[in-house]
Amino acid sequence: MMLESLNKNTSLIELNFQGNRFSHSCLAKIKKIAQRNVKMVEEQEPNKLKAEIYRLRYEHTKLEQAKLQLKQQKNEIDNVKKLKADL
């Protein structure tokens, strides 16, 4: 029952069971759970950074598209001004 509860917990990274009588296999399972949680904590920040990189790349693409559209609109305005000036 304790192993089930520990397995569901993803925040514990260090446990001290000194003075308790647990089997070696039980201690090994507890150690594995703690190592899993440590790995999750270590990977959490890089994953956030990767997500931010992808978001910024997407925003950069949208910005480039907006710049292109603005350039096209300015060209159209200049063309209209030239036509009016020629009349």
C-alpha positions in Angstrom: 0.0 0.0 0.0 2.9 2.4 0.8 4.6 1.6 -2.5 1.3 2.3 -4.4 1.0 5.7 -2.7 4.7 6.6 -3.3 4.3 5.5 -7.0 1.4 8.0 -7.4 3.5 10.8 -5.8 5.6 12.8 -8.3 7.1 15.3 -5.9 9.1 13.2 -3.4 12.7 13.1 -4.4 14.4 12.0 -1.2 13.2 9.6 1.5 14.8 8.4 4.7 13.7 5.1 6.1 16.6 4.6 8.5 15.7 2.3 11.3 12.8 0.6 9.5 12.7 -3.0 8.3 12.0 -3.0 4.6 13.1 -5.7 2.2 15.8 -5.0 -0.3 13.3 -5.3 -3.2 11.0 -2.8 -1.5 13.9 -0.3 -0.9 14.9 -0.8 -4.5 11.4 0.1 -5.7 11.4 3.2 -3.4 14.7 4.3 -4.8 13.5 3.8 -8.3 10.5 6.0 -7.6 12.6 8.7 -6.1 15.0 8.6 -9.1 12.0 8.9 -11.5 10.9 12.0 -9.6 14.3 13.5 -9.7 14.5 12.9 -13.4 11.1 14.6 -13.9 12.2 17.6 -12.0 15.5 17.8 -14.0 13.6 17.6 -17.3 10.9 20.0 -16.4 12.9 23.2 -17.0 14.4 22.1 -20.4 10.9 21.1 -21.6 9.6 24.5 -20.7 12.4 26.1 -22.6 11.8 23.9 -25.6 8.1 24.8 -25.6 9.0 28.5 -25.4 11.4 28.1 -28.4 8.7 26.5 -30.5 6.3 29.3 -29.5 8.8 32.0 -30.4 9.5 30.3 -33.7 5.8 30.3 -34.5 5.5 34.0 -33.5 8.5 34.8 -35.7 6.9 33.2 -38.7 3.7 35.2 -38.0 5.7 38.4 -37.8 7.5 37.7 -41.1 4.1 37.1 -42.7 2.8 40.4 -41.3 5.8 42.3 -42.5 5.3 40.9 -46.0 1.6 41.8 -46.0 2.5 45.3 -44.8 5.0 45.7 -47.6 2.4 44.6 -50.2 -0.1 47.1 -48.8 2.4 49.9 -48.9 3.2 49.0 -52.5 -0.5 49.1 -53.4 -0.9 52.5 -51.7 2.1 53.8 -53.6 0.7 52.5 -56.9 -2.7 54.3 -56.1 -0.8 57.5 -55.3 1.1 57.3 -58.6 -2.1 56.7 -60.6 -3.8 59.8 -58.9 -0.7 61.9 -59.6 -0.7 60.9 -63.3 -4.4 62.0 -63.6 
